[in-house]
Amino acid sequence: MLGIKEIDAASLAELLEARGESVRLLDVRSPEEMAQGMIAGGEALPLHLLPLQLDQFRNERRTLVFYCRSGARSAQACQFLARQGIRAELINLRGGIIDWVRTGQPLAPPTRQAAYA
């Protein structure tokens, strides 16, 4: 998958704890899905808006971790950015927010930004 990495929910929780500011967490679900809760620190970026936001990733130095409901849309986001030549480390949350919750990880209220995504 174009050198894209995958991470499970428990490993993501550890990564966020250890590397916080050097990791950018992006939620590619719809605003309606985000309204049910997000992973704390996640940024709203619905998948259909990703091509319009491409420039913000061109010089990104942080690790980019994408998530969605099950991991399919976030994998598409990673693949799209890799095909566009984005050099940042791209990681997909395998199993998405479903596995995040299933492993007992908490959800945070949606960001104000999510309501307008």
ROMAR-402230 format. One record per residue: residue in one letter; x, y, z of N, C-alpha, C, CB in turn. Coordinates in steps of 0.001 Angstrom, whole numbers, padded with zeros to 6 digits, always signed. Glycine has a CB too. Layout:
aXYZXYZXYZXYZ/...
***
This chain:
m+000842-001199+000000+000000+000000+000000+000875+001246+000000-000952+000007+001223/l+001729+001403-001036+002561+002593-001226+003385+002976-000003+001699+003745-001609/g+003833+002018+000761+004643+002334+001927+003883+002966+003077+005733+003231+001530/i+002575+002853+003038+001742+003412+004105+001711+002412+005251+000292+003733+003597/k+001868+002920+006434+001848+002062+007615+000448+001985+008189+002828+002573+008675/e+000209+000929+008946-001035+000805+009702-000678+000662+011163-001891-000404+009212/i-001593+001106+012012-001384+001044+013450-002683+000582+014087-000929+002425+014025/d-002586-000180+015167-003809-000576+015867-004116+000452+016955-003668-002008+016479/a-005289+000338+017536-005761+001340+018496-004851+001457+019713-007168+001003+018946/a-004435+000339+020276-003576+000383+021468-002239+001047+021152-003341-001037+022017/s-001675+000729+019998-000397+001326+019603-000545+002815+019320+000166+000615+018372/l-001692+003214+018753-001928+004639+018522-002007+005389+019844-003217+004850+017713/a-002695+004825+020816-002784+005476+022128-001386+005686+022710-003652+004634+023100/e-000521+004688+022572+000860+004801+023058+001636+005857+022274+001575+003444+022959/l+001447+005877+020956+002126+006855+020105+001721+008277+020481+001813+006589+018626/l+000431+008497+020669-000051+009829+021033+000490+010255+022393-001584+009860+021043/e+000589+009309+023303+001128+009597+024640+002610+009961+024560+000929+008384+025576/a+003350+009218+023755+004802+009392+023693+005241+010562+022817+005436+008132+023185/r+004528+010780+021707+005006+011750+020718+004036+012886+020460+005293+011055+019431/g+002992+013005+021232+001953+014016+021108+002075+015060+020020+001864+014692+022331/e+002912+016077+020223+002992+017209+019299+003586+016854+017939+003805+018301+019918/s+004301+015749+017851+004909+015384+016572+003989+014503+015729+006229+014669+016809/v+002769+014294+016223+001778+013484+015514+000559+014354+015226+001378+012216+016346/r+000111+014327+013987-001102+015046+013593-002173+014001+013296-000848+015983+012343/l-003274+014070+014034-004353+013090+013956-005505+013687+013160-004826+012659+015377/l-005903+013031+012073-006922+013566+011172-008090+012599+011022-006314+013867+009803/d-009287+013127+011253-010538+012367+011183-011179+012644+009832-011511+012744+012360/v-011288+011623+008979-011827+011822+007635-013294+011397+007513-010993+011054+006633/r-013962+011225+008647-015389+010874+008618-016238+012100+008273-015833+010284+009980/s-017524+011870+008092-018465+012963+007819-018731+013742+009105-019797+012415+007225/p-019170+014994+008994-019515+015764+010198-020557+015055+011064-020033+017142+009803/e-021490+014353+010436-022514+013631+011198-021880+012530+012047-023569+013027+010248/e-020912+011835+011488-020215+010798+012249-019375+011417+013363-019325+009955+011320/m-018705+012518+013054-017868+013184+014052-018686+013678+015239-017122+014350+013419/a-019940+014018+015002-020805+014526+016070-020981+013496+017185-022173+014920+015502/q-020730+012231+016892-020868+011177+017895-019615+011028+018752-021185+009858+017220/g-018583+011780+018438-017347+011751+019209-016139+011560+018317-017399+010654+020247/m-015018+012076+018793-013759+012009+018062-012668+011522+019007-013390+013393+017450/i-011557+011133+018441-010386+010841+019258-009810+012185+019686-009319+009966+018476/a-009505+012328+020961-008994+013597+021482-007779+014056+020679-008627+013462+022973/g-007810+015317+020285-006716+015886+019509-006895+015748+018014-005441+015250+019906/g-007945+015041+017593-008187+014851+016170-008662+016123+015495-009197+013756+015960/e-008282+016278+014245-008723+017400+013419-009739+016883+012411-007516+018085+012698/a-010783+017644+012197-011812+017272+011227-011338+017579+009810-013133+018011+011524/l-011352+016569+008964-011040+016747+007550-011772+015666+006758-009494+016686+007295/p-013077+015865+006518-013829+014862+005767-013112+014492+004463-015243+015377+005464/l-013147+013231+004126-012398+012708+002987-012638+013502+001708-012760+011264+002758/h-013867+013909+001455-014153+014606+000200-013473+015975+000121-015652+014772+000034/l-013023+016512+001253-012334+017808+001255-010817+017674+001156-012689+018573+002510/l-010304+016470+001258-008857+016264+001259-008159+016864+000033-008560+014788+001332/p-008664+016654-001192-007974+017244-002345-007884+018772-002275-008681+016842-003621/l-008860+019401-001656-008851+020862-001539-007840+021350-000509-010237+021365-001172/q-007417+020469+000371-006486+020824+001448-005073+020288+001209-007008+020301+002772/l-004817+019826+000015-003552+019158-000291-002326+019999+000056-003511+018800-001750/d-002359+021293-000225-001183+022139-000004-000718+022149+001447-001480+023547-000440/q-001641+022005+002390-001232+022042+003795-000345+020854+004179-002459+022071+004688/f-000305+019831+003359+000483+018638+003663+001835+018606+002948-000302+017409+003297/r+002061+019520+002029+003276+019480+001197+004569+019539+002011+003256+020627+000212/n+004608+020378+003033+005832+020520+003831+005658+020013+005254+006267+021971+003863/e+004673+019164+005447+004386+018642+006788+005532+017755+007271+003059+017848+006791/r+005992+018015+008479+007079+017227+009057+006581+016251+010122+008126+018150+009657/r+005369+016496+010606+004826+015596+011626+004340+014294+010989+003673+016279+012392/t+004217+013271+011808+003602+012018+011385+002110+012274+011233+003886+010854+012407/l+001527+011841+010124+000100+012026+009863-000620+010705+010091-000144+012545+008415/v-001534+010701+011050-002331+009511+011340-003772+009820+010967-002211+009085+012850/f-004328+009023+010077-005699+009209+009617-006595+008126+010199-005766+009194+008078/y-007827+008529+010522-008799+007531+010977-010183+007869+010456-008816+007443+012512/c-011020+006828+010406-012421+006959+010011-013209+005968+010864-012628+006691+008457/r-014332+005515+010384-015150+004577+011152-014476+003212+011264-016529+004426+010507/s-014036+002673+010110-013510+001300+010105-012088+001163+009567-014410+000434+009297/g-011544+002216+009005-010195+002167+008452-010129+002223+006940-009525+000940+008908/a-011258+002096+006252-011251+002084+004785-011032+003481+004198-012564+001507+004263/r-011808+004457+004639-011657+005823+004104-010317+006430+004500-012799+006722+004599/s-009877+006137+005706-008584+006679+006131-007445+006055+005321-008363+006432+007641/a-007580+004795+004931-006587+004174+004048-006593+004875+002695-006868+002657+003874/q-007775+005223+002192-007872+005967+000934-007173+007317+001049-009345+006166+000538/a-007339+007985+002190-006690+009282+002409-005173+009127+002355-007120+009889+003768/c-004653+008115+003024-003212+007865+003016-002714+007574+001601-002866+006695+003948/q-003443+006733+000877-003057+006388-000491-003067+007620-001386-003996+005317-001060/f-004090+008456-001254-004183+009674-002058-002973+010569-001810-005485+010435-001740/l-002653+010813-000541-001526+011695-000227-000206+011106-000707-001460+011957+001276/a-000042+009805-000584+001184+009162-001070+001308+009332-002582+001198+007661-000696/r+000213+009154-003305+000232+009323-004767+000529+010766-005162-001107+008888-005370/q+000192+011716-004297+000448+013130-004576+001873+013536-004201-000553+014002-003824/g+002647+012583-003719+004041+012854-003396+004280+013434-002013+004594+013771-004394/i+003295+013336-001141+003470+013829+000227+004500+012945+000921+002108+013838+001014/r+005509+013562+001508+006629+012817+002078+006501+012547+003571+007892+013557+001826/a+005518+013124+004206+005323+012876+005642+005047+011393+005870+004154+013743+006205/e+005341+010936+007067+004995+009563+007433+003474+009468+007502+005655+009146+008801/l+002891+008545+006745+001441+008370+006664+001055+007074+007355+000958+008368+005188/i+000130+007179+008305-000298+006002+009064-001820+005938+009083+000265+006036+010512/n-002351+004756+008838-003786+004502+008884-004133+003756+010174-004243+003691+007640/l-005170+004220+010873-005648+003504+012061-006464+002301+011600-006503+004441+012992/r-005883+001120+011716-006550-000122+011316-007768-000356+012213-005567-001332+011396/g-008913-000586+011607-010135-000814+012373-010847+000460+012772-009821-001599+013595/g-010229+001599+012508-010863+002891+012734-011314+003147+014162-012021+003019+011845/i-012256+004063+014268-012752+004463+015581-013532+003325+016242-013636+005713+015459/i-014031+002389+015431-014719+001217+015994-013761+000449+016900-015262+000290+014862/d-012554+000167+016403-011584-000555+017230-011064+000309+018371-010417-001038+016374/w-010956+001614+018149-010524+002522+019211-011454+002376+020420-010506+003999+018705/v-012756+002416+020161-013746+002291+021236-013747+000868+021794-015158+002667+020725/r-013667-000122+020925-013692-001528+021340-012555-001852+022312-013602-002440+020114/t-011416-001176+022162-010279-001441+023050-010326-000591+024318-008973-001186+022314/g-011428+000133+024510-011603+000898+025740-011019+002290+025724-011013+000162+026850/q-010598+002758+024559-010050+004112+024466-011199+005128+024500-009197+004280+023164/p-010963+006301+025075-012033+007291+025217-012295+008086+023940-011697+008241+026332/l-013502+008616+023862-013860+009568+022816-013992+010941+023447-015179+009154+022093/a-013715+011954+022657-013864+013336+023104-015035+013954+022351-012549+014156+022875/p-015632+015015+022901-016673+015716+022152-016079+016232+020844-017276+016888+022989/p-016902+016362+019809-016378+016861+018540-015858+018284+018694-017460+016808+017453/t-014860+018604+017900-014336+019963+017898-015342+020874+017212-012951+020031+017193/r-015266+022136+017510-016142+023109+016834-015914+023032+015329-015878+024561+017353/q-014679+022824+014943-014306+022713+013539-015089+021585+012857-012793+022472+013406/a-015361+020499+013553-016048+019350+012963-017454+019708+012515-016101+018199+013957/a-018092+020615+013200-019457+021001+012854-019521+021721+011515-020041+021883+013939/y-018395+022306+011103-018377+023084+009861-017653+022385+008730-017740+024417+010103/a-017196+021183+008974-016422+020456+007957-017293+020085+006779-015790+019194+008552/
***
